[in-house]
Amino acid sequence: MALRRKRIIKSLKGHIRKLALNDYGCLFVICRLSIVDNTELITEVVVDELTKHLKELIFDKNGRRPLLQLFHPLCSRYLTPRELFYLNYNVPSPVSKAGYSFC
C-alpha cells in the first residue's frame, strides 16, 4: 500500500502547479498534504513545486489554498463546510479488522 502511494505521489511531479490552480485540483493537493505520511516525499514532490511557483499561487484564489493548508490545516476560513466534511471523511482501511465484525 505504501509503495502504491509513493508511486502516485511521484507521478504527480510536474503537475502540482496545474492541479493547485484548478477548483477541484487544489482540493486534491490539500488531501495529499493531509493524508500522506511520508514527509520527505511530500517535500520533494509537492512542496518544492509549490515553492517554485509561489508568486503565481499566492495571487490565485485556488492556488493559495494548498499553501494555507501547510500553515493552518483544515481551516474553515478558506475551506467550505462541505469541503471540510469530505477532507475529514475517514475511509476504513480494507486491511484493518478493528471495529468491524464479519458475518
HUJOKA-V851102 format. One record per helix or strand. SS is the DSSP state (2 for helix, 1 for strand). FROM is the first residue (numbers start at 1). LEN is the number of residues. If there is no record, write none. Layout:
ss->{SS,SS}
from->{FROM,FROM}
len->{LEN,LEN}
This chain:
ss->{2,2,2,2,2,2,2}
from->{2,16,25,39,54,63,81}
len->{10,6,11,14,5,9,8}
